[in-house]
Amino acid sequence: MSGYMYSDRQLREWPDASQAAHYWEKANHAGQNADYWKARALSAERRMQEHDCEGEQP
């Protein structure tokens, strides 16, 4: 999906099937983005829990 954002006015001029395809692609991309950030957060949490700070006091 390109980074270009279509306006509501532009989308209203498209056929219904094209509008539906656009919104499906947009929702699919948002889902992939959410999955990416969820994986990043889980990885960071796991690394933080595995890190043992005890005994590292200067």
C-alpha positions, 0 to 999 in steps of 0.5 A, spaced: 500 500 500 502 506 498 503 512 503 498 516 499 491 518 502 485 519 498 480 524 500 473 522 502 471 526 496 476 522 491 473 515 494 466 517 493 467 518 486 470 511 485 465 505 484 463 501 490 468 495 489 474 499 488 472 503 495 471 496 498 478 494 496 481 500 498 478 500 505 480 492 505 487 494 504 487 500 509 484 495 514 489 489 512 495 494 513 493 497 520 492 489 522 499 488 520 502 494 523 498 492 530 501 485 529 508 488 528 508 493 534 505 487 538 511 483 537 516 488 538 512 490 545 512 482 547 519 482 545 521 488 549 517 485 555 521 478 555 528 481 554 526 486 560 524 480 564 530 476 562 535 481 564 537 480 571 539 487 574 541 484 581 548 485 583 549 490 578 549 496 583 556 500 582 
